[in-house]
Amino acid sequence: MKKPSLAVLLATSFAFIIVQLDVTIVNVALPEIGRELGADVSQLQWVVDAYTLGFAVFLLSAGVLGDRFGSRRVFLGGFALFAMASLACAVAPSVLALNLARAVQGVGAALLVPSSLAILNTTYAHDRAQLAKAIALWTAAGGVSIAAGPVLGGVLMSFSGWRSIFWVNVPISIIGFWLTLRVVPALRGKDPGRTFDLPGQVLAIIALTAFIGAVIEFNELGLSSHLVQGALLVALVAGALFIRVEQRSAAPMLPLGLFRQIGFSGAVLFGVFVNFAYYGIIFVLSFYLQKVRGFSVLHAGLIFLPLTGTFIFSNIASGKLQGKMGSRVPMIVGGLIGGAGYALLGVFGVSANASFLEMLPGLALIPAGMGLAVPAMTTSILSAVDKSQAGTASAVLNTARQVGGAMGVAIYGALIAGSDPDTAIHGIQLALVISTSLLLLGALVAWHSIAAPRAQAPLITSGSK
């Protein structure tokens, strides 16, 4: 790779690192945030879900902005917005202010991810082999950062408190912004006349926010609450209107026709299961380690360390296995391994006095299965659609996965909200049973919907959780 190209890769990697890091780094900070800001579990669920929702609902539209205004301009805007939102998180005086800033962070993340890929695609357009290497390094940076989030969060908090996990984003964003100005050429929009699906965007925000809000508040208020009932009704109506609008739109935010292809639908459903299980479990395990077991934030963060190591090795193995057997086998095997990890963690790793060695097999197998399955899942998505739809298909997949993660946090959080330690343990064990079932169901979905091994071009992409 030439030096300018390497600098472009570095700038885009900075973006993906902070985007993925902020998905999980906040989890170990939640108990301390709750103590300082006087927030309960349902409010703390929004600290996670506000980010993932902001990310999810703007991800598809961010691609349209890149086409209209140019990827470099949108990329710079993403860095600026992410830095300002991180600053707002770091100085937030209340949990409401923090959650609003987290939502804006998610929008910044949505601007960064598709534009960073577009910049890489343009930079290495002359050499497809170099492009494949660049994407592999880009995805590896994001994948490792999401797994390392709880560990880094624990280290930072042990020295500087929870606000440091947001301060760290500011210098990274500034370096990325400066580097982009220096090394990324101005890029015109590929389709400056492309329209922005504003009705679809607004309806998606309303439907998803209302649904997640209803799930979060359900445990405390109950289904008889007019607030919960009203939120569910709003979600249902907005969701139905969204589908109607997208069916009639000339340039829909979400092309519904893609879901008629069984390989595409199966891979998207698999992705939802994976993120639902992983995001939800990381959320409740952070509370378990600190609230139930009484571990320090640093100790709790270090316990998550196995999540980083096994992911790296399984991700490499996934690429090799795809080259020999296609996408189907890694997805099935990865789902089974991940499911076994959740099962082992539920049986041996979550109790009033479980040791680290009892937790280790589950914590090692969960990312091992995900690292094997997720790259294959993305490859199967790209294999299921026409090349002209590859970008949109990838955006739909990642949007669905973020929504799945938000739902996992909301539902699993409801299982432990307001619980005493013993009840919380039972709630987490139930969450692990659900996660095990989802990963096994995902393996079944992959077996049924993903095409049998054939001449698929192995592609290392989207190794993030």
Secondary structure by P-SEA (a helix, b strand, c coil): ccaaaaaaaaaaaaaaaaaaaaccccccaaaaaaaaacccaaaaaaaaaaaaaaaaaaaaaaaaaaaaccaaaaaaaaaaaaaaaaaaaaacccaaaaaaaaaaaaaaaaacaaaaaaaaaaaacccaaaaaaaaaaaaaaaaaaaaaaaaaaaaaaaccccaaaaaaaaaaaaaaaaaaacccccccccccccccaaaaaaaaaaaaaaaaaaaaaccccccccaaaaaaaaaaaaaaaaaaaaaaacccccccccccccaaaaaaaaaaaaaaaaaaaaaaaaaaaacccccccaaaaaaaaccccaaaaaaaaaaaaaaacccaaaaaaaaaaaaaaaaaaaaacccccccccccaaaaaaaaaaaaaacaaaaaaaaaaaccccaaaaaaaaaaaaaaaaaaaaaaaaaaacccccaaaaaaaaaaaaaaaaaaaaaaaaaaacccccccccccccccccc
